[in-house]
């Protein structure tokens, strides 16, 4: 991989930077979806998890979705799918009809159909103003 990456979309430069910057500080929703995996939170879910009204597109990376038996201030969800991917596993959650995916390291995984709580790692949300839609 290069030290500097230029990401183009529809003939225009979306962002220039190193891989870490593009992944952790995406400049646009396109970058957020193109580099790595991320959940776009529907507005009602974003309001619940952020605790405030949201007029923007909200993304969170799978590894920044924290899943456990009991998480303070967490929302409840039902585990719909668990996929072992080697170094980590993907957990798909149904939280009141909205779906979100989490990545988890280790061998202790929830069971399909189990109720778990989840939240988002503080400071990990990517917010893009409504004009980016």
ZIGI-V188824 format. One record per run of one state. SS is the DSSP state (a for helix, b for strand, c for the rest). FROM is the first residue (numbers start at 0). LEN is the number of residues. Records with the same first field share a line. If there is no record, write none. Layout:
BEGIN
SS=FROM-LEN  FROM-LEN
END
This chain:
BEGIN
c=0-4  9-2  17-1  24-4  34-3  41-1  50-5  68-6  84-3  95-2  105-9  120-5  132-1
b=4-5  11-6  37-4  55-6  64-4  74-10  87-8  97-8  114-6  125-4
a=18-6  28-6  42-8  61-3  129-3
END
